Amino acid sequence: HPAVYPEYLPEFFIKLVTEPGDVVGDMFMGSGTTGISAKKLKREFIGIELDEGFFKMSEDRINDVQ
């Protein structure tokens, strides 16, 4: 279920409504873009994805963030 969007979109909203250390939730994780932005911005992240393939891909992408 690709819903491709650039990282700057979730980054904008994460900065707008959270502080470092807060938790960001994404119940339709897809490719993990929100999780990547959250991690880069020093937020905790909880992602939910029904499709195991998308979940694994997202998990790998988020874990690759330095």
Predicted model as a PDB file, atoms N, CA, C, CB and O in Angstrom, pLDDT in the B-factor column:
MODEL        1                                                                  
ATOM      1  N   HIS A   1       0.830  -1.186   0.000  1.00 62.00           N  
ATOM      2  CA  HIS A   1       0.000   0.000   0.000  1.00 62.00           C  
ATOM      3  C   HIS A   1       0.872   1.246   0.000  1.00 62.00           C  
ATOM      4  CB  HIS A   1      -0.943   0.000   1.206  1.00 62.00           C  
ATOM      5  O   HIS A   1       0.882   1.984   0.985  1.00 62.00           O  
ATOM      6  N   PRO A   2       1.591   1.493  -1.063  1.00 66.00           N  
ATOM      7  CA  PRO A   2       2.486   2.645  -1.060  1.00 66.00           C  
ATOM      8  C   PRO A   2       1.727   3.973  -0.937  1.00 66.00           C  
ATOM      9  CB  PRO A   2       3.324   2.647  -2.326  1.00 66.00           C  
ATOM     10  O   PRO A   2       0.790   4.254  -1.684  1.00 66.00           O  
ATOM     11  N   ALA A   3       2.160   4.751   0.008  1.00 75.00           N  
ATOM     12  CA  ALA A   3       1.658   6.117   0.178  1.00 75.00           C  
ATOM     13  C   ALA A   3       2.904   6.979   0.322  1.00 75.00           C  
ATOM     14  CB  ALA A   3       0.671   6.261   1.439  1.00 75.00           C  
ATOM     15  O   ALA A   3       3.224   7.477   1.401  1.00 75.00           O  
ATOM     16  N   VAL A   4       3.587   7.135  -0.789  1.00 77.00           N  
ATOM     17  CA  VAL A   4       4.889   7.784  -0.766  1.00 77.00           C  
ATOM     18  C   VAL A   4       4.733   9.279  -0.501  1.00 77.00           C  
ATOM     19  CB  VAL A   4       5.632   7.549  -2.091  1.00 77.00           C  
ATOM     20  O   VAL A   4       3.946   9.967  -1.151  1.00 77.00           O  
ATOM     21  N   TYR A   5       5.497   9.757   0.463  1.00 89.00           N  
ATOM     22  CA  TYR A   5       5.547  11.189   0.729  1.00 89.00           C  
ATOM     23  C   TYR A   5       6.934  11.513   1.254  1.00 89.00           C  
ATOM     24  CB  TYR A   5       4.437  11.629   1.744  1.00 89.00           C  
ATOM     25  O   TYR A   5       7.591  10.656   1.846  1.00 89.00           O  
ATOM     26  N   PRO A   6       7.383  12.745   1.041  1.00 94.00           N  
ATOM     27  CA  PRO A   6       8.737  13.116   1.463  1.00 94.00           C  
ATOM     28  C   PRO A   6       8.841  13.253   2.980  1.00 94.00           C  
ATOM     29  CB  PRO A   6       9.155  14.422   0.796  1.00 94.00           C  
ATOM     30  O   PRO A   6       7.858  13.548   3.658  1.00 94.00           O  
ATOM     31  N   GLU A   7      10.040  13.035   3.496  1.00 94.00           N  
ATOM     32  CA  GLU A   7      10.278  13.089   4.944  1.00 94.00           C  
ATOM     33  C   GLU A   7       9.929  14.438   5.550  1.00 94.00           C  
ATOM     34  CB  GLU A   7      11.720  12.769   5.241  1.00 94.00           C  
ATOM     35  O   GLU A   7       9.595  14.506   6.733  1.00 94.00           O  
ATOM     36  N   TYR A   8       9.998  15.512   4.773  1.00 96.00           N  
ATOM     37  CA  TYR A   8       9.742  16.827   5.363  1.00 96.00           C  
ATOM     38  C   TYR A   8       8.294  16.978   5.843  1.00 96.00           C  
ATOM     39  CB  TYR A   8      10.063  17.919   4.350  1.00 96.00           C  
ATOM     40  O   TYR A   8       8.027  17.804   6.717  1.00 96.00           O  
ATOM     41  N   LEU A   9       7.357  16.202   5.295  1.00 96.00           N  
ATOM     42  CA  LEU A   9       5.964  16.325   5.756  1.00 96.00           C  
ATOM     43  C   LEU A   9       5.787  15.812   7.183  1.00 96.00           C  
ATOM     44  CB  LEU A   9       5.028  15.561   4.818  1.00 96.00           C  
ATOM     45  O   LEU A   9       5.330  16.577   8.031  1.00 96.00           O  
ATOM     46  N   PRO A  10       6.125  14.560   7.494  1.00 96.00           N  
ATOM     47  CA  PRO A  10       5.975  14.152   8.889  1.00 96.00           C  
ATOM     48  C   PRO A  10       6.903  14.934   9.811  1.00 96.00           C  
ATOM     49  CB  PRO A  10       6.243  12.664   9.031  1.00 96.00           C  
ATOM     50  O   PRO A  10       6.563  15.186  10.967  1.00 96.00           O  
ATOM     51  N   GLU A  11       8.075  15.320   9.305  1.00 98.00           N  
ATOM     52  CA  GLU A  11       9.006  16.103  10.120  1.00 98.00           C  
ATOM     53  C   GLU A  11       8.363  17.412  10.571  1.00 98.00           C  
ATOM     54  CB  GLU A  11      10.298  16.391   9.335  1.00 98.00           C  
ATOM     55  O   GLU A  11       8.487  17.798  11.733  1.00 98.00           O  
ATOM     56  N   PHE A  12       7.680  18.090   9.661  1.00 98.00           N  
ATOM     57  CA  PHE A  12       7.015  19.349   9.988  1.00 98.00           C  
ATOM     58  C   PHE A  12       6.018  19.162  11.130  1.00 98.00           C  
ATOM     59  CB  PHE A  12       6.303  19.913   8.752  1.00 98.00           C  
ATOM     60  O   PHE A  12       6.025  19.921  12.099  1.00 98.00           O  
ATOM     61  N   PHE A  13       5.154  18.136  11.009  1.00 98.00           N  
ATOM     62  CA  PHE A  13       4.121  17.925  12.020  1.00 98.00           C  
ATOM     63  C   PHE A  13       4.689  17.401  13.334  1.00 98.00           C  
ATOM     64  CB  PHE A  13       3.080  16.964  11.499  1.00 98.00           C  
ATOM     65  O   PHE A  13       4.198  17.750  14.407  1.00 98.00           O  
ATOM     66  N   ILE A  14       5.715  16.569  13.255  1.00 98.00           N  
ATOM     67  CA  ILE A  14       6.351  16.076  14.477  1.00 98.00           C  
ATOM     68  C   ILE A  14       6.951  17.245  15.256  1.00 98.00           C  
ATOM     69  CB  ILE A  14       7.446  15.024  14.145  1.00 98.00           C  
ATOM     70  O   ILE A  14       6.786  17.329  16.473  1.00 98.00           O  
ATOM     71  N   LYS A  15       7.639  18.140  14.568  1.00 98.00           N  
ATOM     72  CA  LYS A  15       8.209  19.321  15.228  1.00 98.00           C  
ATOM     73  C   LYS A  15       7.121  20.233  15.785  1.00 98.00           C  
ATOM     74  CB  LYS A  15       9.088  20.103  14.251  1.00 98.00           C  
ATOM     75  O   LYS A  15       7.291  20.836  16.845  1.00 98.00           O  
ATOM     76  N   LEU A  16       6.002  20.331  15.065  1.00 98.00           N  
ATOM     77  CA  LEU A  16       4.923  21.233  15.453  1.00 98.00           C  
ATOM     78  C   LEU A  16       4.232  20.805  16.746  1.00 98.00           C  
ATOM     79  CB  LEU A  16       3.907  21.320  14.341  1.00 98.00           C  
ATOM     80  O   LEU A  16       3.870  21.653  17.561  1.00 98.00           O  
ATOM     81  N   VAL A  17       4.045  19.500  16.942  1.00 98.00           N  
ATOM     82  CA  VAL A  17       3.210  19.054  18.059  1.00 98.00           C  
ATOM     83  C   VAL A  17       3.917  18.190  19.103  1.00 98.00           C  
ATOM     84  CB  VAL A  17       2.063  18.299  17.525  1.00 98.00           C  
ATOM     85  O   VAL A  17       3.273  17.724  20.043  1.00 98.00           O  
ATOM     86  N   THR A  18       5.227  17.967  18.962  1.00 98.00           N  
ATOM     87  CA  THR A  18       5.936  17.140  19.950  1.00 98.00           C  
ATOM     88  C   THR A  18       7.262  17.777  20.338  1.00 98.00           C  
ATOM     89  CB  THR A  18       6.176  15.723  19.400  1.00 98.00           C  
ATOM     90  O   THR A  18       7.751  18.709  19.700  1.00 98.00           O  
ATOM     91  N   GLU A  19       7.813  17.237  21.403  1.00 98.00           N  
ATOM     92  CA  GLU A  19       9.134  17.635  21.885  1.00 98.00           C  
ATOM     93  C   GLU A  19      10.032  16.397  21.872  1.00 98.00           C  
ATOM     94  CB  GLU A  19       9.055  18.268  23.326  1.00 98.00           C  
ATOM     95  O   GLU A  19       9.526  15.275  21.878  1.00 98.00           O  
ATOM     96  N   PRO A  20      11.365  16.584  21.855  1.00 98.00           N  
ATOM     97  CA  PRO A  20      12.250  15.417  21.944  1.00 98.00           C  
ATOM     98  C   PRO A  20      11.875  14.549  23.144  1.00 98.00           C  
ATOM     99  CB  PRO A  20      13.726  15.861  22.049  1.00 98.00           C  
ATOM    100  O   PRO A  20      11.614  15.044  24.240  1.00 98.00           O  
ATOM    101  N   GLY A  21      11.858  13.244  22.901  1.00 97.00           N  
ATOM    102  CA  GLY A  21      11.491  12.290  23.946  1.00 97.00           C  
ATOM    103  C   GLY A  21      10.027  11.890  23.922  1.00 97.00           C  
ATOM    104  O   GLY A  21       9.661  10.862  24.491  1.00 97.00           O  
ATOM    105  N   ASP A  22       9.173  12.691  23.269  1.00 98.00           N  
ATOM    106  CA  ASP A  22       7.759  12.328  23.143  1.00 98.00           C  
ATOM    107  C   ASP A  22       7.611  11.095  22.252  1.00 98.00           C  
ATOM    108  CB  ASP A  22       6.937  13.512  22.567  1.00 98.00           C  
ATOM    109  O   ASP A  22       8.554  10.684  21.576  1.00 98.00           O  
ATOM    110  N   VAL A  23       6.426  10.521  22.265  1.00 98.00           N  
ATOM    111  CA  VAL A  23       6.140   9.340  21.451  1.00 98.00           C  
ATOM    112  C   VAL A  23       5.295   9.737  20.251  1.00 98.00           C  
ATOM    113  CB  VAL A  23       5.420   8.254  22.285  1.00 98.00           C  
ATOM    114  O   VAL A  23       4.287  10.432  20.386  1.00 98.00           O  
ATOM    115  N   VAL A  24       5.722   9.284  19.072  1.00 98.00           N  
ATOM    116  CA  VAL A  24       4.982   9.488  17.825  1.00 98.00           C  
ATOM    117  C   VAL A  24       4.403   8.137  17.426  1.00 98.00           C  
ATOM    118  CB  VAL A  24       5.903  10.085  16.680  1.00 98.00           C  
ATOM    119  O   VAL A  24       5.123   7.139  17.407  1.00 98.00           O  
ATOM    120  N   GLY A  25       3.120   8.092  17.110  1.00 97.00           N  
ATOM    121  CA  GLY A  25       2.466   6.861  16.697  1.00 97.00           C  
ATOM    122  C   GLY A  25       2.009   6.941  15.250  1.00 97.00           C  
ATOM    123  O   GLY A  25       1.542   7.981  14.785  1.00 97.00           O  
ATOM    124  N   ASP A  26       2.150   5.833  14.553  1.00 96.00           N  
ATOM    125  CA  ASP A  26       1.688   5.735  13.166  1.00 96.00           C  
ATOM    126  C   ASP A  26       1.008   4.390  13.005  1.00 96.00           C  
ATOM    127  CB  ASP A  26       2.871   5.899  12.141  1.00 96.00           C  
ATOM    128  O   ASP A  26       1.674   3.356  12.964  1.00 96.00           O  
ATOM    129  N   MET A  27      -0.318   4.396  12.913  1.00 94.00           N  
ATOM    130  CA  MET A  27      -1.040   3.126  12.855  1.00 94.00           C  
ATOM    131  C   MET A  27      -1.162   2.552  11.455  1.00 94.00           C  
ATOM    132  CB  MET A  27      -2.402   3.301  13.428  1.00 94.00           C  
ATOM    133  O   MET A  27      -1.750   1.486  11.271  1.00 94.00           O  
ATOM    134  N   PHE A  28      -0.616   3.241  10.472  1.00 92.00           N  
ATOM    135  CA  PHE A  28      -0.560   2.732   9.102  1.00 92.00           C  
ATOM    136  C   PHE A  28       0.857   2.971   8.601  1.00 92.00           C  
ATOM    137  CB  PHE A  28      -1.633   3.429   8.166  1.00 92.00           C  
ATOM    138  O   PHE A  28       1.076   3.815   7.731  1.00 92.00           O  
ATOM    139  N   MET A  29       1.815   2.236   9.141  1.00 93.00           N  
ATOM    140  CA  MET A  29       3.242   2.529   9.005  1.00 93.00           C  
ATOM    141  C   MET A  29       3.767   2.485   7.574  1.00 93.00           C  
ATOM    142  CB  MET A  29       4.016   1.570   9.828  1.00 93.00           C  
ATOM    143  O   MET A  29       4.652   3.268   7.227  1.00 93.00           O  
ATOM    144  N   GLY A  30       3.254   1.605   6.747  1.00 91.00           N  
ATOM    145  CA  GLY A  30       3.697   1.549   5.363  1.00 91.00           C  
ATOM    146  C   GLY A  30       5.191   1.382   5.239  1.00 91.00           C  
ATOM    147  O   GLY A  30       5.744   0.381   5.695  1.00 91.00           O  
ATOM    148  N   SER A  31       5.856   2.353   4.624  1.00 91.00           N  
ATOM    149  CA  SER A  31       7.300   2.252   4.395  1.00 91.00           C  
ATOM    150  C   SER A  31       8.139   2.845   5.514  1.00 91.00           C  
ATOM    151  CB  SER A  31       7.652   2.929   3.111  1.00 91.00           C  
ATOM    152  O   SER A  31       9.367   2.801   5.449  1.00 91.00           O  
ATOM    153  N   GLY A  32       7.503   3.400   6.542  1.00 94.00           N  
ATOM    154  CA  GLY A  32       8.227   3.853   7.727  1.00 94.00           C  
ATOM    155  C   GLY A  32       8.743   5.275   7.709  1.00 94.00           C  
ATOM    156  O   GLY A  32       9.569   5.636   8.547  1.00 94.00           O  
ATOM    157  N   THR A  33       8.280   6.092   6.776  1.00 95.00           N  
ATOM    158  CA  THR A  33       8.783   7.461   6.667  1.00 95.00           C  
ATOM    159  C   THR A  33       8.555   8.261   7.949  1.00 95.00           C  
ATOM    160  CB  THR A  33       8.118   8.167   5.496  1.00 95.00           C  
ATOM    161  O   THR A  33       9.435   9.016   8.362  1.00 95.00           O  
ATOM    162  N   THR A  34       7.404   8.111   8.579  1.00 96.00           N  
ATOM    163  CA  THR A  34       7.138   8.836   9.824  1.00 96.00           C  
ATOM    164  C   THR A  34       8.085   8.373  10.925  1.00 96.00           C  
ATOM    165  CB  THR A  34       5.676   8.641  10.263  1.00 96.00           C  
ATOM    166  O   THR A  34       8.581   9.190  11.700  1.00 96.00           O  
ATOM    167  N   GLY A  35       8.335   7.079  10.998  1.00 96.00           N  
ATOM    168  CA  GLY A  35       9.266   6.546  11.992  1.00 96.00           C  
ATOM    169  C   GLY A  35      10.680   7.044  11.793  1.00 96.00           C  
ATOM    170  O   GLY A  35      11.389   7.328  12.759  1.00 96.00           O  
ATOM    171  N   ILE A  36      11.088   7.150  10.549  1.00 96.00           N  
ATOM    172  CA  ILE A  36      12.419   7.676  10.227  1.00 96.00           C  
ATOM    173  C   ILE A  36      12.533   9.121  10.700  1.00 96.00           C  
ATOM    174  CB  ILE A  36      12.698   7.582   8.701  1.00 96.00           C  
ATOM    175  O   ILE A  36      13.514   9.499  11.341  1.00 96.00           O  
ATOM    176  N   SER A  37      11.519   9.926  10.378  1.00 97.00           N  
ATOM    177  CA  SER A  37      11.527  11.330  10.809  1.00 97.00           C  
ATOM    178  C   SER A  37      11.524  11.437  12.327  1.00 97.00           C  
ATOM    179  CB  SER A  37      10.319  12.078  10.230  1.00 97.00           C  
ATOM    180  O   SER A  37      12.247  12.255  12.896  1.00 97.00           O  
ATOM    181  N   ALA A  38      10.719  10.619  12.981  1.00 98.00           N  
ATOM    182  CA  ALA A  38      10.651  10.649  14.448  1.00 98.00           C  
ATOM    183  C   ALA A  38      12.015  10.323  15.052  1.00 98.00           C  
ATOM    184  CB  ALA A  38       9.585   9.652  14.966  1.00 98.00           C  
ATOM    185  O   ALA A  38      12.468  11.008  15.969  1.00 98.00           O  
ATOM    186  N   LYS A  39      12.659   9.299  14.549  1.00 98.00           N  
ATOM    187  CA  LYS A  39      13.960   8.908  15.094  1.00 98.00           C  
ATOM    188  C   LYS A  39      14.998  10.003  14.882  1.00 98.00           C  
ATOM    189  CB  LYS A  39      14.438   7.603  14.452  1.00 98.00           C  
ATOM    190  O   LYS A  39      15.782  10.300  15.783  1.00 98.00           O  
ATOM    191  N   LYS A  40      15.006  10.604  13.693  1.00 97.00           N  
ATOM    192  CA  LYS A  40      15.958  11.688  13.413  1.00 97.00           C  
ATOM    193  C   LYS A  40      15.737  12.880  14.339  1.00 97.00           C  
ATOM    194  CB  LYS A  40      15.838  12.137  11.953  1.00 97.00           C  
ATOM    195  O   LYS A  40      16.674  13.609  14.666  1.00 97.00           O  
ATOM    196  N   LEU A  41      14.476  13.071  14.760  1.00 98.00           N  
ATOM    197  CA  LEU A  41      14.136  14.203  15.624  1.00 98.00           C  
ATOM    198  C   LEU A  41      14.154  13.838  17.104  1.00 98.00           C  
ATOM    199  CB  LEU A  41      12.773  14.741  15.254  1.00 98.00           C  
ATOM    200  O   LEU A  41      13.673  14.601  17.943  1.00 98.00           O  
ATOM    201  N   LYS A  42      14.713  12.661  17.425  1.00 98.00           N  
ATOM    202  CA  LYS A  42      14.883  12.220  18.822  1.00 98.00           C  
ATOM    203  C   LYS A  42      13.557  11.984  19.538  1.00 98.00           C  
ATOM    204  CB  LYS A  42      15.689  13.248  19.592  1.00 98.00           C  
ATOM    205  O   LYS A  42      13.426  12.274  20.728  1.00 98.00           O  
ATOM    206  N   ARG A  43      12.567  11.454  18.804  1.00 98.00           N  
ATOM    207  CA  ARG A  43      11.297  11.057  19.394  1.00 98.00           C  
ATOM    208  C   ARG A  43      11.240   9.534  19.449  1.00 98.00           C  
ATOM    209  CB  ARG A  43      10.095  11.633  18.586  1.00 98.00           C  
ATOM    210  O   ARG A  43      11.887   8.854  18.653  1.00 98.00           O  
ATOM    211  N   GLU A  44      10.478   9.012  20.376  1.00 98.00           N  
ATOM    212  CA  GLU A  44      10.185   7.586  20.397  1.00 98.00           C  
ATOM    213  C   GLU A  44       9.153   7.325  19.313  1.00 98.00           C  
ATOM    214  CB  GLU A  44       9.673   7.114  21.807  1.00 98.00           C  
ATOM    215  O   GLU A  44       8.459   8.249  18.887  1.00 98.00           O  
ATOM    216  N   PHE A  45       9.041   6.082  18.859  1.00 98.00           N  
ATOM    217  CA  PHE A  45       8.117   5.786  17.761  1.00 98.00           C  
ATOM    218  C   PHE A  45       7.444   4.446  17.984  1.00 98.00           C  
ATOM    219  CB  PHE A  45       8.853   5.792  16.410  1.00 98.00           C  
ATOM    220  O   PHE A  45       8.092   3.459  18.333  1.00 98.00           O  
ATOM    221  N   ILE A  46       6.137   4.423  17.779  1.00 98.00           N  
ATOM    222  CA  ILE A  46       5.362   3.188  17.761  1.00 98.00           C  
ATOM    223  C   ILE A  46       4.671   3.118  16.411  1.00 98.00           C  
ATOM    224  CB  ILE A  46       4.325   3.127  18.947  1.00 98.00           C  
ATOM    225  O   ILE A  46       3.877   3.991  16.060  1.00 98.00           O  
ATOM    226  N   GLY A  47       4.981   2.068  15.658  1.00 96.00           N  
ATOM    227  CA  GLY A  47       4.380   1.889  14.343  1.00 96.00           C  
ATOM    228  C   GLY A  47       3.593   0.594  14.277  1.00 96.00           C  
ATOM    229  O   GLY A  47       4.003  -0.425  14.833  1.00 96.00           O  
ATOM    230  N   ILE A  48       2.464   0.642  13.595  1.00 96.00           N  
ATOM    231  CA  ILE A  48       1.607  -0.526  13.422  1.00 96.00           C  
ATOM    232  C   ILE A  48       1.422  -0.751  11.931  1.00 96.00           C  
ATOM    233  CB  ILE A  48       0.229  -0.342  14.144  1.00 96.00           C  
ATOM    234  O   ILE A  48       1.120   0.182  11.186  1.00 96.00           O  
ATOM    235  N   GLU A  49       1.604  -1.987  11.502  1.00 95.00           N  
ATOM    236  CA  GLU A  49       1.437  -2.336  10.093  1.00 95.00           C  
ATOM    237  C   GLU A  49       0.967  -3.779  10.010  1.00 95.00           C  
ATOM    238  CB  GLU A  49       2.764  -2.132   9.293  1.00 95.00           C  
ATOM    239  O   GLU A  49       1.605  -4.672  10.568  1.00 95.00           O  
ATOM    240  N   LEU A  50      -0.144  -4.018   9.317  1.00 94.00           N  
ATOM    241  CA  LEU A  50      -0.685  -5.373   9.183  1.00 94.00           C  
ATOM    242  C   LEU A  50       0.131  -6.250   8.238  1.00 94.00           C  
ATOM    243  CB  LEU A  50      -2.112  -5.306   8.696  1.00 94.00           C  
ATOM    244  O   LEU A  50       0.270  -7.450   8.472  1.00 94.00           O  
ATOM    245  N   ASP A  51       0.663  -5.670   7.190  1.00 94.00           N  
ATOM    246  CA  ASP A  51       1.417  -6.432   6.195  1.00 94.00           C  
ATOM    247  C   ASP A  51       2.829  -6.693   6.717  1.00 94.00           C  
ATOM    248  CB  ASP A  51       1.465  -5.675   4.833  1.00 94.00           C  
ATOM    249  O   ASP A  51       3.598  -5.754   6.928  1.00 94.00           O  
ATOM    250  N   GLU A  52       3.171  -7.963   6.926  1.00 95.00           N  
ATOM    251  CA  GLU A  52       4.470  -8.306   7.501  1.00 95.00           C  
ATOM    252  C   GLU A  52       5.635  -7.848   6.624  1.00 95.00           C  
ATOM    253  CB  GLU A  52       4.556  -9.803   7.722  1.00 95.00           C  
ATOM    254  O   GLU A  52       6.684  -7.459   7.138  1.00 95.00           O  
ATOM    255  N   GLY A  53       5.455  -7.891   5.318  1.00 94.00           N  
ATOM    256  CA  GLY A  53       6.508  -7.442   4.413  1.00 94.00           C  
ATOM    257  C   GLY A  53       6.804  -5.966   4.579  1.00 94.00           C  
ATOM    258  O   GLY A  53       7.964  -5.565   4.672  1.00 94.00           O  
ATOM    259  N   PHE A  54       5.752  -5.153   4.618  1.00 93.00           N  
ATOM    260  CA  PHE A  54       5.938  -3.719   4.836  1.00 93.00           C  
ATOM    261  C   PHE A  54       6.511  -3.458   6.227  1.00 93.00           C  
ATOM    262  CB  PHE A  54       4.605  -2.967   4.660  1.00 93.00           C  
ATOM    263  O   PHE A  54       7.367  -2.589   6.395  1.00 93.00           O  
ATOM    264  N   PHE A  55       6.037  -4.217   7.232  1.00 94.00           N  
ATOM    265  CA  PHE A  55       6.545  -4.013   8.583  1.00 94.00           C  
ATOM    266  C   PHE A  55       8.047  -4.262   8.643  1.00 94.00           C  
ATOM    267  CB  PHE A  55       5.819  -4.926   9.570  1.00 94.00           C  
ATOM    268  O   PHE A  55       8.787  -3.456   9.207  1.00 94.00           O  
ATOM    269  N   LYS A  56       8.498  -5.368   8.070  1.00 95.00           N  
ATOM    270  CA  LYS A  56       9.921  -5.711   8.099  1.00 95.00           C  
ATOM    271  C   LYS A  56      10.738  -4.653   7.356  1.00 95.00           C  
ATOM    272  CB  LYS A  56      10.156  -7.107   7.477  1.00 95.00           C  
ATOM    273  O   LYS A  56      11.792  -4.237   7.837  1.00 95.00           O  
ATOM    274  N   MET A  57      10.261  -4.217   6.189  1.00 93.00           N  
ATOM    275  CA  MET A  57      10.958  -3.194   5.425  1.00 93.00           C  
ATOM    276  C   MET A  57      11.058  -1.902   6.241  1.00 93.00           C  
ATOM    277  CB  MET A  57      10.239  -2.934   4.083  1.00 93.00           C  
ATOM    278  O   MET A  57      12.121  -1.284   6.305  1.00 93.00           O  
ATOM    279  N   SER A  58       9.954  -1.501   6.862  1.00 94.00           N  
ATOM    280  CA  SER A  58       9.933  -0.281   7.674  1.00 94.00           C  
ATOM    281  C   SER A  58      10.887  -0.401   8.859  1.00 94.00           C  
ATOM    282  CB  SER A  58       8.505   0.011   8.171  1.00 94.00           C  
ATOM    283  O   SER A  58      11.651   0.517   9.154  1.00 94.00           O  
ATOM    284  N   GLU A  59      10.829  -1.540   9.527  1.00 95.00           N  
ATOM    285  CA  GLU A  59      11.702  -1.777  10.676  1.00 95.00           C  
ATOM    286  C   GLU A  59      13.171  -1.641  10.275  1.00 95.00           C  
ATOM    287  CB  GLU A  59      11.439  -3.172  11.273  1.00 95.00           C  
ATOM    288  O   GLU A  59      13.959  -1.012  10.982  1.00 95.00           O  
ATOM    289  N   ASP A  60      13.526  -2.228   9.153  1.00 96.00           N  
ATOM    290  CA  ASP A  60      14.911  -2.145   8.665  1.00 96.00           C  
ATOM    291  C   ASP A  60      15.290  -0.706   8.340  1.00 96.00           C  
ATOM    292  CB  ASP A  60      15.099  -3.031   7.421  1.00 96.00           C  
ATOM    293  O   ASP A  60      16.380  -0.256   8.694  1.00 96.00           O  
ATOM    294  N   ARG A  61      14.398   0.019   7.669  1.00 94.00           N  
ATOM    295  CA  ARG A  61      14.685   1.416   7.301  1.00 94.00           C  
ATOM    296  C   ARG A  61      14.842   2.288   8.539  1.00 94.00           C  
ATOM    297  CB  ARG A  61      13.568   1.979   6.406  1.00 94.00           C  
ATOM    298  O   ARG A  61      15.744   3.125   8.599  1.00 94.00           O  
ATOM    299  N   ILE A  62      13.982   2.100   9.515  1.00 96.00           N  
ATOM    300  CA  ILE A  62      14.060   2.907  10.752  1.00 96.00           C  
ATOM    301  C   ILE A  62      15.314   2.570  11.531  1.00 96.00           C  
ATOM    302  CB  ILE A  62      12.817   2.679  11.638  1.00 96.00           C  
ATOM    303  O   ILE A  62      15.981   3.465  12.051  1.00 96.00           O  
ATOM    304  N   ASN A  63      15.643   1.287  11.619  1.00 96.00           N  
ATOM    305  CA  ASN A  63      16.842   0.872  12.349  1.00 96.00           C  
ATOM    306  C   ASN A  63      18.126   1.343  11.687  1.00 96.00           C  
ATOM    307  CB  ASN A  63      16.869  -0.628  12.482  1.00 96.00           C  
ATOM    308  O   ASN A  63      19.159   1.442  12.349  1.00 96.00           O  
ATOM    309  N   ASP A  64      18.081   1.635  10.392  1.00 96.00           N  
ATOM    310  CA  ASP A  64      19.267   2.125   9.672  1.00 96.00           C  
ATOM    311  C   ASP A  64      19.570   3.589   9.945  1.00 96.00           C  
ATOM    312  CB  ASP A  64      19.085   1.929   8.191  1.00 96.00           C  
ATOM    313  O   ASP A  64      20.662   4.059   9.628  1.00 96.00           O  
ATOM    314  N   VAL A  65      18.619   4.323  10.531  1.00 95.00           N  
ATOM    315  CA  VAL A  65      18.810   5.741  10.810  1.00 95.00           C  
ATOM    316  C   VAL A  65      19.853   5.893  11.917  1.00 95.00           C  
ATOM    317  CB  VAL A  65      17.464   6.419  11.214  1.00 95.00           C  
ATOM    318  O   VAL A  65      19.772   5.237  12.956  1.00 95.00           O  
ATOM    319  N   GLN A  66      20.817   6.753  11.682  1.00 87.00           N  
ATOM    320  CA  GLN A  66      21.888   6.982  12.660  1.00 87.00           C  
ATOM    321  C   GLN A  66      21.535   8.093  13.608  1.00 87.00           C  
ATOM    322  CB  GLN A  66      23.195   7.304  11.962  1.00 87.00           C  
ATOM    323  O   GLN A  66      22.322   8.420  14.497  1.00 87.00           O  
TER     324      GLN A  66                                                      
ENDMDL                                                                          
END                                                                             
